[in-house]
Amino acid sequence: MPSKALLISEVALTSNQFDVLAKNLTDKGYSVQTNVLPKKLSQILWDEVQGMPPSKFDKAGIGKNEHLKMNVLIRNDKISWIEATTKARVAWLNWAESLKAYLNQHLFLGFVSFESHFARYEKGNFYRKHKDAFQGNTNRKLSIIIYLNKNWLVKNGGELILYTNEEPAKKIKISPRFGTLVVFLSDDILHEVLPPDRARHSISGWFKVNNLATL
């Protein structure tokens, strides 16, 4: 396996891109950016998810561990948790680690860990309005999504809707186009995923604090 240092150099963000993301989080609690991830990282993640057979995805639930519940009236997508088992996955986790370090240094958020999974929405799948800081996982503080859908058109649907707490409140609709990055406060912003008309792929991740930590 290639060295960690090499992989970080291949997928590093510029400090300016980190600065914009951090400023957005401070000002409004979310950030939406296009073409932020290095092209090489986006491409190898797209290759990775395209090569995954349906058997690698499990039905998604609500909550985690002993709090996990299945409710197809709320969500019916499928997921596959990410571990450091391939070059693409290691590169993604390294990128997330570098973002975690930057946010901890500049915003003093106290993140201690990160978890993420691939998500697959088949035609007609959805995830109703919710927050990511659900029962049994209150240490999730920052949500991050990267979309892995090439040639995605408006007619394909599958938008992410953010219900922001800005004054006045806004409803932000985000098309899941390839390379689009969305970051938002997990326990603050309601959001939902609308049904697509074809298979839709993404990575969802969460930066976490210790349960006793406060922001």
N, C-alpha and C positions, 0 to 999 in steps of 0.2 A: 504494500500500500504506500502511495506517495506520502512524503512527510507533511505534517501539519503546517509547517512554515510555508511550504510550496503552495499548498491549497489556499491558505489565507492570502498569499500574494496574488493568486489567480483571481480571487473574487472580492478583493478589498474595495470598499466604498471610499469616495473622497470625503475629506472632513467637511466640505461644503454641504454634501448631501446629508450627512449626519446632522449638521447644524440646522438645516431646513426642517428636518423631521422633528428634532428636539423643540424648535421654536413653535411648530404647529401644535405639538402636544401641550406645551405650556400655555399657548394662547387659546386653544379651543378644544383640546382633549382628543384630537384625532389628526391624522395626516393621510392624504391620498396623493400618491406620486406615480408617474409613469416612467418606464425605462430607467428605474433606479438601480435595480440589481445589475451587475455586470452581465453582458450578453452571454459570456461563456457559462456563468452559473445558471442563468435562466434556461439556456439550451440544454445543459446536462440534466437539469431537473425535469424538463419536458421529455427528454429521451427516457429518463427513469420511469416516469409515470406512464408513458406510452407503452413501455415494455412490461408493465405489470398486468398479469392476467386477472380476471374478475375474482378468482379464488383468493387473491391476496387482500381483498377488501372485506371488512366485516360490517354488519349492520351497526349504525351509530345509535348510541343511547343518550340519555340525559343524566348528568352527574357522573360519578366515577367511583370505582371500587364498590363498597357496600351500599353506596347511594345510587348506583347505576340503575336506571329504569329505561325500558323500551316503550316508546309511545309514537306510533306512526302517524298520529294526528298532529304531532308537533314537528317531527322530523323523520325523513325516510331516506337520507343519504347514506353512503358507506364510507368507511375510513380505513386507513392503514397506518399504524404508528411508526414513526421514523426513529431508527437507531443507526449507529455509525457502522453500517455493514457494506456500503459501497462508496466509491469515490464521490458520487453526486451527493449522497446523504452526509458524508463527512464534510464536504465543502459547504453545504447548507448549514450544518450545525456550527461550523467554524465562523461563518458569516454572522450567524445569530449571536455567537459568543462575543464577537467584536462589537456588535451593536449593543449588547448588554453592558459591556465594559464602558462604552462611551456614555450611555445613558446614566449609568451609576456615577460616573465621574462628573458629568455636567449637570444632571438633574437630581442627584443624590436619592435615587429611587430604592436602593437596597435590594435589587434583584439578586437572587442566589441560584436560580436554576431556570431551565428552559425545557419545554416539551412541545412536540409538534407532530402532526400527522398529515398524510395525503388525504384529500377528500374527493369523492367522486359522486356527482349528481347525475343520475340518468334522466332521460326525458321525463318531465313532469315531477321530478323530485323537488322538495322544498325543505325549509327550516323556518318555522313560524317565529314571530317576534320574541326575543329573549335577551338576556345578558349572559356573558361568559362566566361570571363569578357566581356559580350556582352552588347549591347545598353540597357540602363535602369537598369543595374546592375553592374556598374563600381566599386562598393565597394567590390565585391568578390575578395579576394587576394590569398587565398590558397584553393586548391581543394583536397578532400580526398575521396578515394574509398575503400570499403572493399567488397570482393567477397564472395558470399554465395552459391557456387556450389560444392557439393560433387561428388567425382568420375568423375571429369571432365578430359577428354582426349584431346590430341593434335588434334585429328581428329574432335572434337566437335567445333573447331574454336572459334569465339566470342572474339578474342583477342583485347586488348586495345593497340593502337599504339601511342607512345609518340615521337614527333619530337623535339628533344632537341636542345638547343643553345650552346652545348659544342663545343670545338675546338679540332678535327673536329666535325661537327654536326653528331649526331647519331639518328638512328631510333630504338627505343626500343619496342619490341613486348612482351606483357605481357599476359599470359594465365589466364583466370578468375577462377583460382582454389580456393577452399574453404580456407578462412583465409588469402589470399594474400592482403596486404595493399599497396596502391599507394597514394602518396602525391606529389603535384606539384604546382608551381606558376600559378595561374589562368589566369593572363593577360600576361603570358610570353610563355607558352608552347602549341603549337598546338597539337591536339590529335584527334583520331577517334576510333570508335568501329566497328570491322568487324562482319559480320553476323555469328551467331552460327547455328548449325544444330539441336539444341534442346533448350528448355527454359533456359534462363540464368538470374540469379538474382544477385543483388548487392545493396549496399547503396552508394549514391553519396552525398557529403556534401561540404559546403563552409564556411570558416572562413571569416568574413567580418569586414571592418573598416567603420567609418563614412565617408560620401562622401567628407568631407573637410579634412580628415586625409591623410597624405602621409607617405609612407614607406621609 
